[in-house]
Amino acid sequence: MNTDKIYAEAIVNEYSKKSTSKVVALRKLDRAAKMPANIFAYTFGILCSLIAGTGMCLSMGVIGAGTAVFTVLGIAVGIVGFVGMALDYPIYKRILQKNKDKYAGDIIRLATEIAGEES
């Protein structure tokens, strides 16, 4: 395998002008398929980690009165946050697969058109 040739082709592809807008359309479709899942995963993950952190602070007495009631409340809130963090990735995968299924036909059609033009 000639790695220099592969590297040179990758550089040429990076710097060559795209004569067709099909490549741009393909990138937009790919982004449209992946963006909603990424936005959900980051947002939901951050919110759940904040909830878990709040629960930990309540249970350790950093916020609240530090009584047994706040400790139990903090443990419950923390568990909710940890469960949400655990569910984040499976929900992300489900949203991503749903969007990939939605855009698969258009992406495959455009990709085969682009590949057919290069031959």
C-alpha positions in Angstrom: 0.0 0.0 0.0 1.4 3.4 -1.0 0.6 5.7 1.9 2.3 8.6 0.2 -0.2 8.4 -2.7 -3.2 8.2 -0.4 -1.9 11.2 1.6 -1.3 13.1 -1.6 -4.8 12.3 -2.8 -6.3 13.5 0.5 -4.5 16.8 0.3 -5.6 17.3 -3.4 -9.2 16.6 -2.4 -8.9 19.0 0.5 -7.6 21.9 -1.7 -9.4 21.2 -5.0 -12.5 23.3 -5.8 -15.7 21.4 -5.8 -17.2 21.9 -9.2 -20.6 20.7 -8.2 -22.9 21.7 -5.4 -23.8 18.1 -4.8 -21.0 17.7 -2.3 -22.2 20.7 -0.4 -25.8 19.3 -0.4 -24.5 16.0 0.8 -22.7 17.7 3.7 -25.8 19.6 4.6 -27.9 16.5 4.6 -25.3 14.7 6.7 -25.3 17.6 9.2 -29.2 17.7 9.2 -29.2 14.0 10.1 -26.7 14.3 13.0 -27.4 17.8 14.4 -30.7 17.2 16.3 -29.2 14.1 18.1 -26.1 16.0 19.1 -28.0 19.1 20.3 -30.2 16.8 22.4 -27.3 14.8 23.9 -25.3 17.8 24.9 -28.3 19.7 26.4 -29.8 16.8 28.2 -26.4 15.6 29.5 -25.5 19.0 30.8 -28.9 19.4 32.5 -28.7 15.9 34.1 -25.2 16.5 35.4 -26.4 19.8 36.9 -29.3 18.0 38.6 -26.9 15.3 39.9 -24.5 18.0 41.2 -27.3 19.8 42.9 -28.4 16.5 44.6 -24.8 15.9 45.7 -24.5 19.4 47.2 -27.8 18.9 49.0 -26.8 15.5 50.4 -23.4 16.8 51.6 -24.8 19.9 53.2 -23.1 22.4 50.9 -26.5 23.9 50.1 -29.6 23.6 52.3 -29.7 23.2 56.1 -27.6 20.0 56.2 -30.4 18.1 58.0 -31.5 14.5 57.4 -34.4 15.8 55.2 -32.0 17.6 52.9 -29.7 14.6 52.8 -32.5 12.3 51.7 -33.8 14.9 49.2 -30.3 15.3 47.9 -29.9 11.6 47.4 -33.2 11.4 45.5 -32.3 14.4 43.3 -28.9 13.0 42.6 -30.3 9.6 41.6 -32.7 11.4 39.2 -29.7 13.2 37.7 -27.6 10.0 37.4 -30.5 8.1 35.8 -30.9 10.9 33.3 -27.1 10.8 32.5 -27.4 7.0 32.0 -30.3 7.4 29.6 -28.6 10.1 27.6 -26.6 7.9 25.3 -29.4 5.4 24.4 -31.8 8.2 23.6 -29.1 9.9 21.5 -28.5 6.7 19.5 -32.3 6.3 19.0 -32.7 9.9 17.7 -29.6 9.6 15.5 -30.9 6.3 14.0 -34.3 7.8 13.4 -32.8 10.8 11.6 -30.4 8.6 9.6 -33.3 6.5 8.4 -35.1 9.7 7.5 -32.3 11.1 5.3 -30.8 7.8 4.1 -32.4 7.7 0.7 -31.3 11.2 -0.2 -27.8 10.8 1.2 -27.2 7.5 -0.6 -28.6 8.9 -3.9 -26.4 12.0 -3.8 -23.3 10.0 -2.8 -23.8 7.5 -5.6 -24.3 10.4 -8.1 -21.0 12.0 -6.9 -19.2 8.7 -7.0 -20.5 8.1 -10.5 -19.3 11.5 -11.7 -15.7 10.9 -10.4 -15.3 7.6 -12.3 
